Amino acid sequence: MVNGPVIIEDFADPAFYRDVDFWHAFATCNQNQSVNIQMARSRDFDKWERIVDDALPDLPRWVNLPMPFVWAPSVTCLDNGTYILYYAASMASDPRFHCIGVASSDNITGPYDPDPEPWACALERGGAIDASAFQDVSGQRYVVYKIDGNSLGSGGACNNGIPPIQPTPIMLQAVAADGVTKQGKATQILDRTDKDGPLVEAPSIHQAADGSYVLFYSSGCFSDPSYDIRWASANDIRGPYTRFGTLLKTGMMGLTAPGGADVIDGGRMMFHADFGKGRAMYTTQVAHGGAAVRLVQYDG
């Protein structure tokens, strides 16, 4: 039910989008930061090949260019055929914090041209990361992301294991057809609890066949075995979301610290897990019915 690792290299926080011929995957910068956004592609969602090009070779002036730490991309296609890339990068004015940026391209593999200003920052709350694009069946577009409150923490696991523990809320922002223009204010749809450990992050929303919304997210700390993939569900995209359980955690199917999941296209999922030399990419598929989410095998 879990396939992989399908990329046995460091390919963390994967997100994906399908065009006519290929599934395309995008991931956090490589370990030496020689590539800002990594890419791979597959015809069957099973066998993947790396793309050597950088999806985002040029970064705007607000990014800390010596050490940009470009994380957690998400790609979607607008109605006019333009591809939009959301990403997080450290700030030139204060590299402790990340903001979310937006870039666009006529080609899914880029190169993407970044907007000159960040899209979301929330610096007073710790910055913003982990943007994920979502479009519901009505055509309304959203971006779900994390307020990176643990960057303001006092130390310990993911810098937020020592009191006072900082909130790390998951926010939902409606956007216009251009994928950028915000419609109203962002809505908080989830936050960490003591059971989550230092944080919740890496949100991805999927609309199930019954019309309900499933929010996949990670809790724990990515750098230790506590990291996992959980889910919550709501009848309205703005919530309230009810937490239901853990989908994947350390020890299941030989995995260590699975997390950073992205879910699209009929429940297909990709995520990363620790393989000793970084975080490798895995694929699977999920099915949703009522309050239950389970892994299923996809048909190639």
Phi, psi and omega in degrees: 000337171249130183252128175130188014291136179271341168232108185267057174214171178292112184213070191276157176053050186289145172224157187213161178209148182250129169256200186296318189254334190223153158274133179244131179246144180230144185215164176309155179311150178289171192296328178266005177060026175283342176232126181287313177233118179280156180221154173209167178212161181206145175273336188236005181069010183240308179259121187243143175238139179287147172254124189286339182290156174267124179295332185227070185290333181248137182241150181286171187292338181287347183274144177286089191297326178300320181220079189286336180045067182276119189239157160046068179285162171213135183237139173218164179246130179281169181297335180273005178091357177282137176266137179245131178245123171259143182205164174243143179214153179288149186273139177296324184286335178199092186297353175294335189247149174251150168237163176264130176246167179230140177221160184224158179202154173278348181241141183296330179268005177081200005290143180272138180263114185283144169296149186289337182243151178294154182272323179210137182231304183051048186298328180293344179251002176117359181100183183220137180216178167061045176290141178220126181279146177210140175231125182275179187293341177281348184099351179294135180258148179219159167233127176251138185207173182249135165280122190274060185299335181293346174292345177261007186288179185253011178114184183083201184302124181049034176063019182217033181257356181244127180301150000284132181281132182272146174291150177227063189293149171266128185245147176241125180237119172288141179228158179286182183298340179279357179075001187236312185293122183283140177247103183075190182268155176293146180248131174284127182245349178196157171210165181292153168235176179300329179291338180277348187078219189286344188194166157236146183197188177051054181285147173211127182256138177229136177264122183280169183298333180276005177091349179285165181247133178247125177258112173268141181203166177250150172227177186084207179230129187301335186270004177219172186294355179288343184296142183205181175238122180238174176215155173223161185224152178209154176275340176241139184300333179274002177092187009285144178266134176258126178285138182239329181167190181251126180276313180220139177210171180305134180101335176284127174054032178075012184275151172234123177053054175290143180182187178062041186283148171231137184229126175211182165047072175072019176095007175294141185227143165231152181203173177245161172209154183290129176241017176097333179237024183138203181240112182273162182261138177235159175230156175196190175219145180241150174238145184233133175210114184064234182267004185256136170235131181221157175278139175227165179269129177273163185267069176059000000 
